Amino acid sequence: MSEIGVQYAKIVEAKKYSFLILTYFLGGTFLSAFVAWQLHNPGILLVGFLIFGICPIIFKKYYRRPFVKKVSVECSDSYFEVNVFDSKKDEVVSTHKYFYNEINSYRTFESTTERSSQLKIWPREGGSVNYIFVEENYGEGDSLLSIIVKRIMGYNEISYPENKISLKKSLFATNIGTYIIILLVIGWICLLIFQIAYKQKSIPLSVIGGIMLFLQLLIQRKKDIATYEANK
């Protein structure tokens, strides 16, 4: 059995972080809409969207900071193990070992804008486990996600078809992801129409921001498709 040295990384507590962002966005948007309706000023809704919708994307590193934990990961030909450390003490508080023959499928995601990646696995016994690795610093070597994926692919090469771990497409590589991008384009066009009617001075900012966002989404979609084709 071949093994690699222990790799250290940082993860985000996905459920807690997602709950915070969803609550922040929905609550902030509702509050902005209510104030805009009370004061009869539609511009407040636009400002609220920028604060509660765009800021968590631009400054996500600061929003997620309270939910970041240190982990160590060790891989072998038959399993990979994740040790989670206490946020304040350099002590392991939980250990999770995943044998490849007990994994049914997995999904990966690598950001095009920062050194972060995501691994979601579905054990054969049911349920799912999600890891978001952030602030990765691997120099010229492979990312932690790449190391794990290579081990999974190695396992698949020597396994019977019924025991292989299947790869699922990430969001923007699916039809649903394409529909989301289309809906965002429609929403952006509606926002431009609103600004033409009420807030013409802010049109250039919206045009530039919209173009940058959609270029980023298209680049991410292209990378997700290429990653899926290379690892399936």
C-alpha positions in Angstrom: 0.0 0.0 0.0 1.5 3.4 -1.0 0.8 6.5 1.0 1.6 10.2 0.8 2.7 12.4 3.6 0.1 14.2 5.6 -1.3 17.2 3.8 -2.5 20.2 5.8 -5.4 22.4 4.6 -8.3 24.5 5.6 -12.0 23.7 5.2 -15.2 25.7 5.6 -18.1 24.3 7.6 -20.3 24.2 4.6 -23.7 23.9 6.3 -23.2 26.7 8.8 -21.7 29.0 6.2 -24.4 28.3 3.6 -27.1 29.0 6.3 -25.5 32.3 7.1 -25.3 33.5 3.5 -28.8 32.4 2.7 -30.2 34.1 5.8 -28.2 37.2 5.1 -29.3 37.4 1.5 -33.0 36.7 2.0 -33.3 38.8 5.1 -31.4 41.7 3.6 -33.3 41.6 0.3 -36.7 41.5 2.1 -35.7 44.4 4.4 -34.5 46.4 1.4 -37.7 45.7 -0.5 -39.8 46.7 2.5 -37.9 50.0 3.1 -38.1 50.8 -0.7 -41.8 50.2 -0.6 -42.3 52.4 2.5 -40.2 55.3 1.2 -41.4 54.9 -2.4 -37.8 54.8 -3.5 -36.9 51.8 -5.9 -33.2 52.8 -5.7 -33.0 51.4 -2.2 -33.8 47.9 -3.5 -30.8 48.2 -5.9 -28.5 49.3 -3.1 -29.8 46.4 -0.9 -29.1 43.9 -3.7 -25.5 45.2 -4.0 -25.0 45.0 -0.2 -26.7 41.7 0.5 -26.3 39.9 -2.8 -23.0 41.1 -4.3 -20.9 41.8 -1.2 -20.9 38.1 0.0 -19.5 37.1 -3.3 -16.8 39.8 -3.5 -15.8 39.6 0.1 -16.6 35.9 0.8 -13.1 35.4 2.3 -14.2 37.6 5.2 -17.7 36.3 5.5 -16.5 32.7 5.8 -13.6 33.3 8.2 -15.5 32.3 11.4 -16.3 28.9 9.8 -12.8 28.0 8.6 -11.1 25.0 10.3 -7.7 23.4 9.9 -7.5 19.8 8.7 -4.9 17.2 7.9 -5.5 14.7 5.1 -3.8 11.4 4.4 -4.3 9.3 1.3 -3.5 5.7 0.5 -4.5 3.3 -2.2 -7.6 2.1 -0.3 -8.8 5.2 1.7 -8.3 8.8 2.6 -8.6 10.2 6.1 -9.6 13.7 7.2 -8.6 15.0 10.7 -10.4 18.2 11.8 -8.6 20.4 14.4 -10.1 22.6 17.1 -10.2 26.3 16.0 -8.4 27.5 19.1 -6.2 24.5 20.0 -3.9 22.5 17.9 -5.8 19.3 18.8 -7.7 16.9 16.6 -11.4 16.9 17.5 -12.8 14.5 14.9 -11.4 11.9 12.4 -13.2 10.7 9.3 -11.9 7.8 7.2 -13.4 7.0 3.8 -12.6 3.7 2.2 -12.9 3.9 -1.6 -14.9 0.7 -1.8 -17.5 2.3 0.4 -18.0 5.4 -1.8 -20.7 5.3 -4.5 -20.0 8.6 -6.3 -18.3 11.9 -5.9 -18.4 15.5 -7.3 -15.5 18.0 -7.6 -15.3 21.8 -8.1 -12.3 24.0 -8.5 -12.7 27.8 -8.4 -11.3 29.8 -11.3 -11.0 33.0 -9.1 -9.3 31.7 -5.9 -7.4 28.8 -4.5 -10.3 26.8 -3.3 -11.9 23.6 -4.2 -14.8 21.3 -3.2 -15.2 17.6 -2.8 -18.6 16.0 -2.2 -18.9 12.2 -1.8 -21.9 9.9 -1.5 -21.2 6.8 0.6 -22.9 3.5 -0.5 -24.7 3.4 2.8 -26.5 6.7 2.0 -26.1 10.3 2.9 -23.4 12.7 1.6 -20.3 14.4 2.9 -19.1 17.8 1.6 -15.6 19.4 2.0 -14.7 22.9 0.8 -11.0 23.4 0.9 -9.9 27.1 1.0 -6.8 29.2 1.0 -4.8 26.3 -0.5 -1.1 26.8 -0.8 0.5 24.0 -2.8 3.2 25.9 -4.7 4.0 24.0 -7.9 2.6 20.7 -6.6 -0.9 19.2 -7.0 -3.8 20.6 -5.1 -5.2 18.4 -2.3 -8.3 17.8 -4.4 -6.2 16.6 -7.3 -4.3 14.2 -5.0 -7.6 12.6 -3.8 -9.0 12.4 -7.3 -5.9 10.6 -8.6 -6.3 8.0 -5.8 -10.0 7.5 -6.7 -9.1 7.1 -10.4 -6.4 4.6 -9.4 -8.9 2.7 -7.4 -11.4 2.7 -10.4 -8.7 1.3 -12.7 -8.4 -1.9 -10.7 -12.0 -2.3 -9.7 -14.9 -4.2 -11.2 -17.5 -1.9 -13.0 -20.1 -2.4 -10.3 -17.6 -1.3 -7.6 -16.2 1.8 -9.4 -16.8 5.3 -8.0 -18.8 7.4 -10.4 -18.1 11.1 -11.0 -21.1 13.5 -11.0 -21.1 16.7 -12.9 -20.6 20.0 -11.0 -23.4 22.5 -11.2 -22.3 24.6 -14.1 -21.5 21.5 -16.2 -25.2 20.4 -16.0 -28.3 21.6 -17.9 -29.6 23.2 -14.6 -26.4 25.3 -14.4 -27.0 26.5 -17.9 -30.6 27.5 -17.0 -29.3 29.4 -14.0 -26.9 31.4 -16.2 -29.8 32.1 -18.6 -32.0 33.3 -15.7 -29.2 35.5 -14.4 -28.9 37.1 -17.9 -32.6 37.7 -17.9 -32.4 39.3 -14.4 -29.5 41.4 -15.5 -31.4 42.7 -18.5 -34.4 43.5 -16.3 -32.1 45.4 -13.9 -30.7 47.4 -16.8 -34.2 48.3 -18.0 -35.1 49.5 -14.5 -32.0 51.6 -14.4 -32.7 53.1 -17.8 -36.0 54.2 -16.4 -35.0 55.4 -12.9 -31.2 55.4 -12.3 -29.4 56.2 -15.5 -26.2 57.3 -13.8 -25.6 53.8 -12.4 -25.9 52.1 -15.8 -22.1 51.9 -16.6 -21.4 50.2 -13.3 -24.1 47.6 -13.9 -22.9 46.9 -17.4 -19.3 46.4 -16.3 -20.3 44.3 -13.3 -22.7 42.2 -15.3 -20.2 41.5 -18.1 -17.5 40.5 -15.5 -19.9 38.2 -13.7 -21.0 36.4 -16.8 -17.5 36.0 -18.1 -16.5 34.5 -14.8 -19.5 32.1 -14.9 -18.7 31.0 -18.5 -15.0 30.4 -17.7 -16.1 28.4 -14.6 -18.5 26.4 -16.8 -15.8 25.6 -19.4 -13.4 24.5 -16.6 -16.1 22.3 -14.9 -16.9 20.6 -18.2 -13.2 20.0 -19.0 -12.6 18.6 -15.5 -15.5 16.2 -15.8 -14.4 14.9 -19.2 -10.9 14.4 -17.9 -11.8 12.5 -14.8 -15.0 10.6 -15.7 
